[in-house]
Amino acid sequence: MMNIRELTVGPVATCCYILSADSASECLVIDPGDEADRIRKACGGMRIAAILLTHGHFDHIGAVSALMEEDTRLLIHPLDAPMLSDPDLNVSRLLMNRSVTAPAPTDFVNEGDHLEIAGLGIDVLHTPGHTPGSVCYRIENELFTGDTLFEHGWGRTDFPGGDEHALFASLRRLMPMIKTVPFHPGHSA
């Protein structure tokens, strides 16, 4: 069974998720946008085996540097990897008037990848539109959608790399799935 802990972090209320298998000594963190100390405390002493990024915007990567350990894996789609080091692409300079960056990824994820990390099975769905490399992670029959899909809407497409037509194609792909699979968005409001 998978344990899910949700934290709302940062100035734009990003949903960060901490996932672990029962009795595990390590966990996964999805989209640590800010408040690294709070996220680490919520991990309850578990080692962070991997940080999974749904995309590269500042509000989903802000705490990555502070959470990375020597053996922590950082996963992102290759199309969004340039956003980690570029405050213009990750829109931190535009929206926050500061430069947010994160380390280079240790691993790239692509459509159809299946990974086993921290005792959890992870399937990757490439869902472009909000950003070119937006992905959703299906983990133990729960879907983590980042900003591709919200409870009452979807992510914007007017930032660099956004594509409304691609986003709507991604949403059409997800609609049948979310009728039977619980989903967890990148923002709850």
N, C-alpha and C positions, 0 to 999 in steps of 0.2 A: 504494500500500500504506500502511496505517496503522500507526504505531508507538504502542504502549501502554506506559506506565510506571506501575506501581502502587506507591503508598506507603501504609503504615499509619501513621496519625497520631492524636495526641491520647489523652486518658485512657480512651476507650472503643474504641480501635483501629478507627477509621473508615478505610475504603478510599477513598483519593483517587486519581484517575486523571489522567494527563497524556497527551493524545493529539496526535499530529502526523502530517501527511502526509510522505512521503519528501522530503528536501531542503527542508523548510519552514523559514521564518524565524519562524513564529508557531505557537501551540499553543492547545489547549483544556484547561481544568482542570475536572474534575467533582468536586464535593463537597469543597472544601478546608476540612476541619474544624478544623485546628490546624497549628502548626509552619510558619508562612508562609515563614520563611527556608529551611527544608529543601525545601519545595515549589518555591520560586523557583530554588534551586540545581538541583533535578531538571529544571527546564525548560531547562537548558543554554544559557542566553542567548537563548532564543526569547521573543518578545513574547507575552504572554498576550492573545489576541484576545478570548476570552470565558470566563466562568466559568458553568458549567451546574450548577444545583442540582436534585437530584432531589426535595428537599423542604426545609422550613425549620427543622428541629431544630438545636440549638446545635452538635452534633457534626459537622454537615455545612456549617456557615457560619462557624465560628470564625476562619478565616484570610482571609475575603473582604476585609475592610477593608484589610488589609496588602498584599493582592495586586492590588487595583484600581489601574489607571492611568487617565489621562485618557480614553483611548479604549477601555478594556476594557469589553466588554458583560457585564452580569449578568442571567442568565435564570432565571426561576422561574414556576411556574403562579400565576395571580392569586389562587387560594384560599389559597395558602401565603405570599403576599407580606406579610401582616400579622405573620407570625412573625419576620421579619427585624429588626423594631424592638421586639419585645415579649418580654422574658425569661421571662414567664409562659407565653406560647404556645409558645416554642421550648424550653421546659423547662430552661433553663440555671439559673434561680433554684432550681427544685425539686431538680434532680439535682446541681448543682455549687455551689450557694450563692453564685453570682456572676451577673452580668448580661452575657450575650454578645449582641451585636447586629451587624448588617451594614447597609451602605448600601441605599438604595432600589434596586429593580431598574431596569435600563435597558430591558428587554424582558420581555414576558410570553409564555409558551409555552402552547399549548393542544393538545388532541387533534387529531391529523392534520396538525399543522404540519410543513412540510419547510423546513429551513434549510441554507444553505451558508456555513460559517464556517471560516476557516483551511484551505481546500481540502478540507474534509470534509463529506459529506452527513449531515444529522442529521434523523431522524424522531422525532416526539414521540408518546408513548402516555400518556394520562392514566390512572393506575392508583391511584385513591383507596383509602383504607382505613387505611393507617398514619397518614396525614394526609389532609385533604380534597384537597390539591393535589399529592399524590405523582405523579411522572411517571417513566417509563423513557425512556431515549434509545437509539434504535437508530442506531448510527453505523457506516457501512461494514460492515454485516452482523455487528456485535457489539452485544450488548444490555447496557446499564448500568442496573441495577435499583434502585439506592439501597436503601432498607429495605423495599421491596415484597417482594422475594424474596432469600433467602439460599441458600447451597449446601444447607443442611440445615434449612430453616425459612423464617420470614418475620418481618416486623417486628411489634412489639406494637401493640395498639390501645387501650390504657388511658390514653394521654395525651390532652390536649385535642384534639378533632376526630377522634380515632380512631373507626373504624367496622368492626367485625369482618365484618359482612355484605358491605360494600363491598369489603373486602380479599379475601374469598374469591371474590367475583366477578372481581376483578382477577387473582387467581391462576389461576382457571379460564381466563381469557383468555390468560395467558402460557404455560400448560403446553404447548400444542401447539408454540409457538414455540421453547421452550428445548430441544426435542428435536433441532432442527437449527441453532440459532444459539447460539454461545458466549455465556455471560452472566457479568457481573461485578457482584457484590453490594456493598452499602454496608458490610458487615462480613463478614469471612471466618470468624469463629468464633462 
